[in-house]
Amino acid sequence: MKLFEIFLISLILVLILFSFNVYFLSQIKLQTQPKEKVASIQVSRMSFTEFDKQKAREFMDKNNDGSCDICGMPINTCIDSGMIQCNMDPNAEIGVLDSAHIHSDFKVYIGGMPLDFVNPDYYMKSSFIHVDDNQNKEDASGVLHMHAIGVPLSLFFESLGMMFDKNCLEFSDERHCNLKMYINGEENLELGNYIFKDLDKILITDEKGDVKEQIRSITNFAEVH
């Protein structure tokens, strides 16, 4: 056998062995990939509450013909995609459900007394902004959960059958006005239009009683969520 033929056969064998080693190592790498990386691809989605569905129709289907006024899609298709406001609407402010997940501690004082939100009738009335008792009942009266960008405080109160309009909060057939709001100890004039940030401390009060003490009463549960 000529020297050139021996060299060529040896080269072919080396290439075959090299290719086999590359394939073998790649299979080992694939099999040892952390399963968490695969699982992280799947994103869970909260579902709309009945309140959310009604608000979506009010926002997107004002003529009540079953289609979005902006994009023309069936309103149920928009809802199924997580939209409470059409994301093709240049005036839309609220993002799709699950576009955020942040928390804020809050207190509401009327007549010097805190409102108690520890009530099953108040839990999870909106998937976009709500209170719940998933950790403990005291959390439910002190922590707001927001699951989309751009959700105003007024939507939370509306989901409970209350109305936060300008500087008035209406509930139980009573209207309480001249309210002020403090964010992290500073007065904020946005009131019901305010979109809270993660770990904000929110106080809404008619200023009957010691406001400084009311601010101090705000919990710190948001930071553990």
C-alpha positions as protocol buffer text, in pm:
chain_id: "A"
residue {
  index: 1
  type: MET
  ca { x: 0 y: 0 z: 0 }
}
residue {
  index: 2
  type: LYS
  ca { x: 134 y: 334 z: -97 }
}
residue {
  index: 3
  type: LEU
  ca { x: 228 y: 583 z: 171 }
}
residue {
  index: 4
  type: PHE
  ca { x: -28 y: 832 z: 37 }
}
residue {
  index: 5
  type: GLU
  ca { x: -312 y: 577 z: 68 }
}
residue {
  index: 6
  type: ILE
  ca { x: -211 y: 497 z: 427 }
}
residue {
  index: 7
  type: PHE
  ca { x: -214 y: 867 z: 508 }
}
residue {
  index: 8
  type: LEU
  ca { x: -556 y: 917 z: 349 }
}
residue {
  index: 9
  type: ILE
  ca { x: -711 y: 623 z: 537 }
}
residue {
  index: 10
  type: SER
  ca { x: -565 y: 749 z: 865 }
}
residue {
  index: 11
  type: LEU
  ca { x: -703 y: 1097 z: 803 }
}
residue {
  index: 12
  type: ILE
  ca { x: -1049 y: 956 z: 732 }
}
residue {
  index: 13
  type: LEU
  ca { x: -1041 y: 752 z: 1055 }
}
residue {
  index: 14
  type: VAL
  ca { x: -935 y: 1058 z: 1255 }
}
residue {
  index: 15
  type: LEU
  ca { x: -1223 y: 1263 z: 1110 }
}
residue {
  index: 16
  type: ILE
  ca { x: -1472 y: 984 z: 1187 }
}
residue {
  index: 17
  type: LEU
  ca { x: -1349 y: 962 z: 1548 }
}
residue {
  index: 18
  type: PHE
  ca { x: -1358 y: 1341 z: 1583 }
}
residue {
  index: 19
  type: SER
  ca { x: -1715 y: 1360 z: 1452 }
}
residue {
  index: 20
  type: PHE
  ca { x: -1825 y: 1082 z: 1687 }
}
residue {
  index: 21
  type: ASN
  ca { x: -1671 y: 1261 z: 1989 }
}
residue {
  index: 22
  type: VAL
  ca { x: -1842 y: 1590 z: 1899 }
}
residue {
  index: 23
  type: TYR
  ca { x: -2179 y: 1415 z: 1867 }
}
residue {
  index: 24
  type: PHE
  ca { x: -2131 y: 1222 z: 2192 }
}
residue {
  index: 25
  type: LEU
  ca { x: -2037 y: 1533 z: 2390 }
}
residue {
  index: 26
  type: SER
  ca { x: -2331 y: 1728 z: 2246 }
}
residue {
  index: 27
  type: GLN
  ca { x: -2572 y: 1455 z: 2356 }
}
residue {
  index: 28
  type: ILE
  ca { x: -2431 y: 1459 z: 2708 }
}
residue {
  index: 29
  type: LYS
  ca { x: -2473 y: 1839 z: 2722 }
}
residue {
  index: 30
  type: LEU
  ca { x: -2835 y: 1816 z: 2607 }
}
residue {
  index: 31
  type: GLN
  ca { x: -2921 y: 1547 z: 2859 }
}
residue {
  index: 32
  type: THR
  ca { x: -2766 y: 1742 z: 3147 }
}
residue {
  index: 33
  type: GLN
  ca { x: -2943 y: 2072 z: 3072 }
}
residue {
  index: 34
  type: PRO
  ca { x: -3123 y: 2192 z: 3389 }
}
residue {
  index: 35
  type: LYS
  ca { x: -3492 y: 2110 z: 3366 }
}
residue {
  index: 36
  type: GLU
  ca { x: -3570 y: 2450 z: 3513 }
}
residue {
  index: 37
  type: LYS
  ca { x: -3465 y: 2615 z: 3186 }
}
residue {
  index: 38
  type: VAL
  ca { x: -3718 y: 2415 z: 2994 }
}
residue {
  index: 39
  type: ALA
  ca { x: -3991 y: 2481 z: 3249 }
}
residue {
  index: 40
  type: SER
  ca { x: -3922 y: 2856 z: 3244 }
}
residue {
  index: 41
  type: ILE
  ca { x: -4041 y: 2876 z: 2884 }
}
residue {
  index: 42
  type: GLN
  ca { x: -4396 y: 2807 z: 2995 }
}
residue {
  index: 43
  type: VAL
  ca { x: -4570 y: 3118 z: 3128 }
}
residue {
  index: 44
  type: SER
  ca { x: -4884 y: 3088 z: 3334 }
}
residue {
  index: 45
  type: ARG
  ca { x: -5169 y: 3330 z: 3269 }
}
residue {
  index: 46
  type: MET
  ca { x: -5431 y: 3444 z: 3514 }
}
residue {
  index: 47
  type: SER
  ca { x: -5786 y: 3444 z: 3388 }
}
residue {
  index: 48
  type: PHE
  ca { x: -6027 y: 3737 z: 3366 }
}
residue {
  index: 49
  type: THR
  ca { x: -6284 y: 3774 z: 3642 }
}
residue {
  index: 50
  type: GLU
  ca { x: -6641 y: 3863 z: 3552 }
}
residue {
  index: 51
  type: PHE
  ca { x: -6561 y: 4222 z: 3648 }
}
residue {
  index: 52
  type: ASP
  ca { x: -6262 y: 4223 z: 3412 }
}
residue {
  index: 53
  type: LYS
  ca { x: -6472 y: 4092 z: 3124 }
}
residue {
  index: 54
  type: GLN
  ca { x: -6735 y: 4360 z: 3180 }
}
residue {
  index: 55
  type: LYS
  ca { x: -6472 y: 4636 z: 3194 }
}
residue {
  index: 56
  type: ALA
  ca { x: -6309 y: 4502 z: 2876 }
}
residue {
  index: 57
  type: ARG
  ca { x: -6642 y: 4530 z: 2696 }
}
residue {
  index: 58
  type: GLU
  ca { x: -6692 y: 4883 z: 2831 }
}
residue {
  index: 59
  type: PHE
  ca { x: -6345 y: 4985 z: 2713 }
}
residue {
  index: 60
  type: MET
  ca { x: -6335 y: 4809 z: 2376 }
}
residue {
  index: 61
  type: ASP
  ca { x: -6694 y: 4749 z: 2261 }
}
residue {
  index: 62
  type: LYS
  ca { x: -6883 y: 5068 z: 2332 }
}
residue {
  index: 63
  type: ASN
  ca { x: -7142 y: 5003 z: 2060 }
}
residue {
  index: 64
  type: ASN
  ca { x: -7199 y: 4652 z: 2199 }
}
residue {
  index: 65
  type: ASP
  ca { x: -7176 y: 4475 z: 1862 }
}
residue {
  index: 66
  type: GLY
  ca { x: -6942 y: 4201 z: 1986 }
}
residue {
  index: 67
  type: SER
  ca { x: -6633 y: 4340 z: 1813 }
}
residue {
  index: 68
  type: CYS
  ca { x: -6351 y: 4564 z: 1931 }
}
residue {
  index: 69
  type: ASP
  ca { x: -6414 y: 4924 z: 1823 }
}
residue {
  index: 70
  type: ILE
  ca { x: -6043 y: 4974 z: 1747 }
}
residue {
  index: 71
  type: CYS
  ca { x: -5911 y: 4655 z: 1584 }
}
residue {
  index: 72
  type: GLY
  ca { x: -6238 y: 4490 z: 1479 }
}
residue {
  index: 73
  type: MET
  ca { x: -6156 y: 4154 z: 1634 }
}
residue {
  index: 74
  type: PRO
  ca { x: -6426 y: 3965 z: 1826 }
}
residue {
  index: 75
  type: ILE
  ca { x: -6428 y: 4108 z: 2177 }
}
residue {
  index: 76
  type: ASN
  ca { x: -6390 y: 3760 z: 2328 }
}
residue {
  index: 77
  type: THR
  ca { x: -6072 y: 3711 z: 2123 }
}
residue {
  index: 78
  type: CYS
  ca { x: -5932 y: 4031 z: 2270 }
}
residue {
  index: 79
  type: ILE
  ca { x: -6023 y: 3913 z: 2621 }
}
residue {
  index: 80
  type: ASP
  ca { x: -5868 y: 3570 z: 2559 }
}
residue {
  index: 81
  type: SER
  ca { x: -5545 y: 3744 z: 2458 }
}
residue {
  index: 82
  type: GLY
  ca { x: -5536 y: 3925 z: 2795 }
}
residue {
  index: 83
  type: MET
  ca { x: -5647 y: 4270 z: 2680 }
}
residue {
  index: 84
  type: ILE
  ca { x: -5878 y: 4484 z: 2892 }
}
residue {
  index: 85
  type: GLN
  ca { x: -5797 y: 4779 z: 2664 }
}
residue {
  index: 86
  type: CYS
  ca { x: -5708 y: 4727 z: 2297 }
}
residue {
  index: 87
  type: ASN
  ca { x: -5330 y: 4743 z: 2260 }
}
residue {
  index: 88
  type: MET
  ca { x: -5381 y: 4895 z: 1914 }
}
residue {
  index: 89
  type: ASP
  ca { x: -5555 y: 5195 z: 2074 }
}
residue {
  index: 90
  type: PRO
  ca { x: -5303 y: 5484 z: 2105 }
}
residue {
  index: 91
  type: ASN
  ca { x: -5495 y: 5601 z: 2414 }
}
residue {
  index: 92
  type: ALA
  ca { x: -5480 y: 5265 z: 2592 }
}
residue {
  index: 93
  type: GLU
  ca { x: -5303 y: 5276 z: 2929 }
}
residue {
  index: 94
  type: ILE
  ca { x: -5356 y: 4932 z: 3084 }
}
residue {
  index: 95
  type: GLY
  ca { x: -5135 y: 4653 z: 2954 }
}
residue {
  index: 96
  type: VAL
  ca { x: -5227 y: 4291 z: 2893 }
}
residue {
  index: 97
  type: LEU
  ca { x: -5279 y: 4067 z: 3192 }
}
residue {
  index: 98
  type: ASP
  ca { x: -4949 y: 3936 z: 3337 }
}
residue {
  index: 99
  type: SER
  ca { x: -4746 y: 4222 z: 3185 }
}
residue {
  index: 100
  type: ALA
  ca { x: -4644 y: 4312 z: 3543 }
}
residue {
  index: 101
  type: HIS
  ca { x: -4657 y: 4169 z: 3895 }
}
residue {
  index: 102
  type: ILE
  ca { x: -4591 y: 4421 z: 4168 }
}
residue {
  index: 103
  type: HIS
  ca { x: -4715 y: 4488 z: 4521 }
}
residue {
  index: 104
  type: SER
  ca { x: -4787 y: 4784 z: 4744 }
}
residue {
  index: 105
  type: ASP
  ca { x: -4883 y: 4825 z: 5109 }
}
residue {
  index: 106
  type: PHE
  ca { x: -5186 y: 5046 z: 5161 }
}
residue {
  index: 107
  type: LYS
  ca { x: -5432 y: 5179 z: 5416 }
}
residue {
  index: 108
  type: VAL
  ca { x: -5760 y: 5367 z: 5382 }
}
residue {
  index: 109
  type: TYR
  ca { x: -5884 y: 5574 z: 5678 }
}
residue {
  index: 110
  type: ILE
  ca { x: -6236 y: 5717 z: 5693 }
}
residue {
  index: 111
  type: GLY
  ca { x: -6348 y: 5903 z: 6004 }
}
residue {
  index: 112
  type: GLY
  ca { x: -6020 y: 5814 z: 6171 }
}
residue {
  index: 113
  type: MET
  ca { x: -6082 y: 5439 z: 6135 }
}
residue {
  index: 114
  type: PRO
  ca { x: -5915 y: 5201 z: 5885 }
}
residue {
  index: 115
  type: LEU
  ca { x: -6130 y: 5024 z: 5629 }
}
residue {
  index: 116
  type: ASP
  ca { x: -6106 y: 4647 z: 5665 }
}
residue {
  index: 117
  type: PHE
  ca { x: -6053 y: 4460 z: 5337 }
}
residue {
  index: 118
  type: VAL
  ca { x: -6038 y: 4120 z: 5505 }
}
residue {
  index: 119
  type: ASN
  ca { x: -6355 y: 4001 z: 5339 }
}
residue {
  index: 120
  type: PRO
  ca { x: -6399 y: 3709 z: 5097 }
}
residue {
  index: 121
  type: ASP
  ca { x: -6636 y: 3930 z: 4896 }
}
residue {
  index: 122
  type: TYR
  ca { x: -6336 y: 4157 z: 4821 }
}
residue {
  index: 123
  type: TYR
  ca { x: -6079 y: 3894 z: 4724 }
}
residue {
  index: 124
  type: MET
  ca { x: -5968 y: 3865 z: 4360 }
}
residue {
  index: 125
  type: LYS
  ca { x: -6253 y: 4069 z: 4215 }
}
residue {
  index: 126
  type: SER
  ca { x: -6014 y: 4176 z: 3939 }
}
residue {
  index: 127
  type: SER
  ca { x: -5712 y: 3982 z: 3816 }
}
residue {
  index: 128
  type: PHE
  ca { x: -5551 y: 4313 z: 3716 }
}
residue {
  index: 129
  type: ILE
  ca { x: -5547 y: 4468 z: 4064 }
}
residue {
  index: 130
  type: HIS
  ca { x: -5674 y: 4305 z: 4381 }
}
residue {
  index: 131
  type: VAL
  ca { x: -5634 y: 4194 z: 4739 }
}
residue {
  index: 132
  type: ASP
  ca { x: -5627 y: 3828 z: 4838 }
}
residue {
  index: 133
  type: ASP
  ca { x: -5558 y: 3612 z: 5142 }
}
residue {
  index: 134
  type: ASN
  ca { x: -5309 y: 3370 z: 4984 }
}
residue {
  index: 135
  type: GLN
  ca { x: -5055 y: 3428 z: 5261 }
}
residue {
  index: 136
  type: ASN
  ca { x: -5260 y: 3543 z: 5557 }
}
residue {
  index: 137
  type: LYS
  ca { x: -5567 y: 3747 z: 5632 }
}
residue {
  index: 138
  type: GLU
  ca { x: -5375 y: 4052 z: 5752 }
}
residue {
  index: 139
  type: ASP
  ca { x: -5206 y: 4067 z: 5411 }
}
residue {
  index: 140
  type: ALA
  ca { x: -5549 y: 4092 z: 5253 }
}
residue {
  index: 141
  type: SER
  ca { x: -5619 y: 4420 z: 5430 }
}
residue {
  index: 142
  type: GLY
  ca { x: -5275 y: 4563 z: 5364 }
}
residue {
  index: 143
  type: VAL
  ca { x: -5134 y: 4451 z: 5026 }
}
residue {
  index: 144
  type: LEU
  ca { x: -5242 y: 4542 z: 4674 }
}
residue {
  index: 145
  type: HIS
  ca { x: -5143 y: 4311 z: 4390 }
}
residue {
  index: 146
  type: MET
  ca { x: -5108 y: 4448 z: 4035 }
}
residue {
  index: 147
  type: HIS
  ca { x: -5077 y: 4206 z: 3741 }
}
residue {
  index: 148
  type: ALA
  ca { x: -5051 y: 4445 z: 3446 }
}
residue {
  index: 149
  type: ILE
  ca { x: -4881 y: 4771 z: 3366 }
}
residue {
  index: 150
  type: GLY
  ca { x: -5074 y: 5095 z: 3388 }
}
residue {
  index: 151
  type: VAL
  ca { x: -5357 y: 4991 z: 3623 }
}
residue {
  index: 152
  type: PRO
  ca { x: -5499 y: 5291 z: 3817 }
}
residue {
  index: 153
  type: LEU
  ca { x: -5604 y: 5266 z: 4180 }
}
residue {
  index: 154
  type: SER
  ca { x: -5962 y: 5353 z: 4087 }
}
residue {
  index: 155
  type: LEU
  ca { x: -6000 y: 5017 z: 3910 }
}
residue {
  index: 156
  type: PHE
  ca { x: -5935 y: 4834 z: 4238 }
}
residue {
  index: 157
  type: PHE
  ca { x: -6208 y: 5021 z: 4424 }
}
residue {
  index: 158
  type: GLU
  ca { x: -6449 y: 4987 z: 4132 }
}
residue {
  index: 159
  type: SER
  ca { x: -6399 y: 4610 z: 4135 }
}
residue {
  index: 160
  type: LEU
  ca { x: -6523 y: 4611 z: 4497 }
}
residue {
  index: 161
  type: GLY
  ca { x: -6836 y: 4808 z: 4410 }
}
residue {
  index: 162
  type: MET
  ca { x: -6683 y: 5134 z: 4537 }
}
residue {
  index: 163
  type: MET
  ca { x: -6618 y: 5451 z: 4341 }
}
residue {
  index: 164
  type: PHE
  ca { x: -6297 y: 5651 z: 4376 }
}
residue {
  index: 165
  type: ASP
  ca { x: -6374 y: 5969 z: 4182 }
}
residue {
  index: 166
  type: LYS
  ca { x: -6151 y: 6278 z: 4213 }
}
residue {
  index: 167
  type: ASN
  ca { x: -6112 y: 6323 z: 4590 }
}
residue {
  index: 168
  type: CYS
  ca { x: -6422 y: 6125 z: 4688 }
}
residue {
  index: 169
  type: LEU
  ca { x: -6467 y: 5759 z: 4780 }
}
residue {
  index: 170
  type: GLU
  ca { x: -6822 y: 5627 z: 4761 }
}
residue {
  index: 171
  type: PHE
  ca { x: -6934 y: 5300 z: 4921 }
}
residue {
  index: 172
  type: SER
  ca { x: -7228 y: 5165 z: 5122 }
}
residue {
  index: 173
  type: ASP
  ca { x: -7443 y: 5447 z: 4981 }
}
residue {
  index: 174
  type: GLU
  ca { x: -7220 y: 5706 z: 5146 }
}
residue {
  index: 175
  type: ARG
  ca { x: -6986 y: 5951 z: 4977 }
}
residue {
  index: 176
  type: HIS
  ca { x: -6671 y: 6058 z: 5159 }
}
residue {
  index: 177
  type: CYS
  ca { x: -6497 y: 6358 z: 5007 }
}
residue {
  index: 178
  type: ASN
  ca { x: -6200 y: 6586 z: 5068 }
}
residue {
  index: 179
  type: LEU
  ca { x: -5973 y: 6282 z: 5073 }
}
residue {
  index: 180
  type: LYS
  ca { x: -5599 y: 6312 z: 5045 }
}
residue {
  index: 181
  type: MET
  ca { x: -5348 y: 6052 z: 4937 }
}
residue {
  index: 182
  type: TYR
  ca { x: -4993 y: 6006 z: 5061 }
}
residue {
  index: 183
  type: ILE
  ca { x: -4736 y: 5796 z: 4873 }
}
residue {
  index: 184
  type: ASN
  ca { x: -4436 y: 5700 z: 5084 }
}
residue {
  index: 185
  type: GLY
  ca { x: -4524 y: 5982 z: 5324 }
}
residue {
  index: 186
  type: GLU
  ca { x: -4559 y: 6252 z: 5057 }
}
residue {
  index: 187
  type: GLU
  ca { x: -4893 y: 6396 z: 4941 }
}
residue {
  index: 188
  type: ASN
  ca { x: -4990 y: 6288 z: 4588 }
}
residue {
  index: 189
  type: LEU
  ca { x: -5263 y: 6464 z: 4392 }
}
residue {
  index: 190
  type: GLU
  ca { x: -5329 y: 6185 z: 4140 }
}
residue {
  index: 191
  type: LEU
  ca { x: -5561 y: 6000 z: 4381 }
}
residue {
  index: 192
  type: GLY
  ca { x: -5764 y: 5739 z: 4185 }
}
residue {
  index: 193
  type: ASN
  ca { x: -5553 y: 5791 z: 3872 }
}
residue {
  index: 194
  type: TYR
  ca { x: -5235 y: 5689 z: 4053 }
}
residue {
  index: 195
  type: ILE
  ca { x: -5052 y: 5383 z: 3920 }
}
residue {
  index: 196
  type: PHE
  ca { x: -4853 y: 5246 z: 4207 }
}
residue {
  index: 197
  type: LYS
  ca { x: -4491 y: 5132 z: 4191 }
}
residue {
  index: 198
  type: ASP
  ca { x: -4348 y: 4823 z: 4354 }
}
residue {
  index: 199
  type: LEU
  ca { x: -4326 y: 4853 z: 4735 }
}
residue {
  index: 200
  type: ASP
  ca { x: -4508 y: 5188 z: 4747 }
}
residue {
  index: 201
  type: LYS
  ca { x: -4675 y: 5271 z: 5076 }
}
residue {
  index: 202
  type: ILE
  ca { x: -5015 y: 5426 z: 5007 }
}
residue {
  index: 203
  type: LEU
  ca { x: -5240 y: 5611 z: 5248 }
}
residue {
  index: 204
  type: ILE
  ca { x: -5585 y: 5740 z: 5152 }
}
residue {
  index: 205
  type: THR
  ca { x: -5741 y: 5943 z: 5432 }
}
residue {
  index: 206
  type: ASP
  ca { x: -5999 y: 6209 z: 5513 }
}
residue {
  index: 207
  type: GLU
  ca { x: -5740 y: 6338 z: 5762 }
}
residue {
  index: 208
  type: LYS
  ca { x: -5963 y: 6279 z: 6061 }
}
residue {
  index: 209
  type: GLY
  ca { x: -5718 y: 6159 z: 6321 }
}
residue {
  index: 210
  type: ASP
  ca { x: -5339 y: 6161 z: 6335 }
}
residue {
  index: 211
  type: VAL
  ca { x: -5217 y: 6135 z: 5974 }
}
residue {
  index: 212
  type: LYS
  ca { x: -4858 y: 6064 z: 6080 }
}
residue {
  index: 213
  type: GLU
  ca { x: -4980 y: 5773 z: 6290 }
}
residue {
  index: 214
  type: GLN
  ca { x: -5192 y: 5650 z: 5999 }
}
residue {
  index: 215
  type: ILE
  ca { x: -4883 y: 5653 z: 5777 }
}
residue {
  index: 216
  type: ARG
  ca { x: -4689 y: 5460 z: 6040 }
}
residue {
  index: 217
  type: SER
  ca { x: -4967 y: 5199 z: 6052 }
}
residue {
  index: 218
  type: ILE
  ca { x: -4907 y: 5093 z: 5692 }
}
residue {
  index: 219
  type: THR
  ca { x: -4770 y: 4739 z: 5688 }
}
residue {
  index: 220
  type: ASN
  ca { x: -4451 y: 4600 z: 5530 }
}
residue {
  index: 221
  type: PHE
  ca { x: -4603 y: 4284 z: 5381 }
}
residue {
  index: 222
  type: ALA
  ca { x: -4547 y: 4383 z: 5016 }
}
residue {
  index: 223
  type: GLU
  ca { x: -4173 y: 4324 z: 5036 }
}
residue {
  index: 224
  type: VAL
  ca { x: -4222 y: 3952 z: 5114 }
}
residue {
  index: 225
  type: HIS
  ca { x: -4446 y: 3888 z: 4813 }
}
